[in-house]
Amino acid sequence: MERNKIIDELKKLRERDPLFENGRILSSVSTKPPRIALEAFNIFHDTNALDRFLFDSINKLEREIIEWFGILLRNREVSGYITTGGTESNIVALWSAKKIYEGRREIIVPESAHYSIERAADLLELEISWISLDDEFRARVNEIRKKIDKDTLAVIATAGTSALGVIDPIDEINKLCKDVYFHVDAAFGGFVIPFIETKERIDFSLENLDSITIDPHKMGLSIIPSGCILFRNNSYLERLEISPSYLGFKTWTLSGSRTGGTIAATWANIKYLGIDGYKRIVNECIENTKFLCKKLREIEGLEIVVEPTINIVAIRTRDTERLFLELRRRGWKILMDSKTKSIKIVVMPHVTKNVIEKFVNELKEIMRDYE
Ligand SMILES: Cc1ncc(COP(=O)(O)O)c(C=O)c1O
């Protein structure tokens, strides 16, 4: 095939899918990365972070990213690595838990946890003990308290649940986890909560927190695949170490080859934006979330499922499915959660006030036709 034809075919294929900048994507937890991330990716696109013999520079970038998270999450001892995303990070967290508490099998998991926890349990042969949710869709702390016993390996909490963006009562759960592993999945909320005014804490000042999942490819605005697993100190990764004879050096990552491209992209983002840059972007998203909620409250028959703390809003009506299908028919890219029967709007940086106004106007039209 000729070069031009290949490129044309790829461009045509890409055109079938929507672009973030067209302003109709409301379901995505990722967005278009800034140009600096793409430039950084290009410089390192042919590197492999596994191969420290050839590409030691990637290790330096990765270490600096982890150190940055250490500052953000109040822990100079922090250790971790760049994963392929929240799924890998959650698996690695439970893998390391299993290495510490050998013989324990039970993990305590709120019903709102991401499905990757179930995946991890399946892979690692763990048993899940489910925790129900309260009226605000947060894990019931009392149930956790009752369930923790000598067989408990780990307790999971989520900071920004996948369906509703809810933050579990992490402070209270932390207090119960003195003798068990405590992992917080902040895949989405990890790049939001530290930058906004809130009483919620998701950092290592929580004395029982062992590890935390944070995804640069979500609100960190990096290129997919970039996740991050962060541990309280280096002993967790040391337990996962292996020295393959053919390599001649140690590795502790679950995945083998890893692109240096996304590590460089994440590094470029945190250097370019810094804490102040993220604060600005995240707080704009929060302001737009408030703007959206205000407009939604004006629409009769529409309910906001739970008051948002972060930039995720879930809505429902008497007949959410009908609304969902009509919005989709009109070209809005949305998802509906089958458990809560709600439509999720993730107020990412590409969901601007303009986009929100258009969306709300169409929503009003549809709801008027409902009557
Ligand atoms: C709370 C939470 N954890 C983990 C994940 C998995 O992330 P990834 O798709 O990057 O593996 C998601 C994805 O949306 C999520 O919302």
PDBQT file of the ligand as one rigid body, heavy atoms in Angstrom, charges set to zero:
ROOT
HETATM    1  C1  LIG A 401     -12.195   4.890  39.743  1.00  0.00    +0.000 C 
HETATM    2  C2  LIG A 401     -11.538   4.240  38.570  1.00  0.00    +0.000 A 
HETATM    3  N1  LIG A 401     -10.545   3.368  38.785  1.00  0.00    +0.000 NA
HETATM    4  C3  LIG A 401      -9.897   2.753  37.789  1.00  0.00    +0.000 A 
HETATM    5  C4  LIG A 401     -10.236   3.008  36.471  1.00  0.00    +0.000 A 
HETATM    6  C5  LIG A 401      -9.525   2.273  35.373  1.00  0.00    +0.000 C 
HETATM    7  O1  LIG A 401      -8.732   3.111  34.658  1.00  0.00    +0.000 OA
HETATM    8  P1  LIG A 401      -8.073   2.647  33.274  1.00  0.00    +0.000 P 
HETATM    9  O2  LIG A 401      -9.198   2.606  32.289  1.00  0.00    +0.000 OA
HETATM   10  O3  LIG A 401      -7.080   3.712  33.022  1.00  0.00    +0.000 OA
HETATM   11  O4  LIG A 401      -7.461   1.316  33.466  1.00  0.00    +0.000 OA
HETATM   12  C6  LIG A 401     -11.264   3.921  36.190  1.00  0.00    +0.000 A 
HETATM   13  C7  LIG A 401     -11.640   4.223  34.822  1.00  0.00    +0.000 C 
HETATM   14  O5  LIG A 401     -12.460   5.030  34.516  1.00  0.00    +0.000 OA
HETATM   15  C8  LIG A 401     -11.933   4.551  37.265  1.00  0.00    +0.000 A 
HETATM   16  O6  LIG A 401     -12.944   5.402  37.076  1.00  0.00    +0.000 OA
ENDROOT
TORSDOF 0
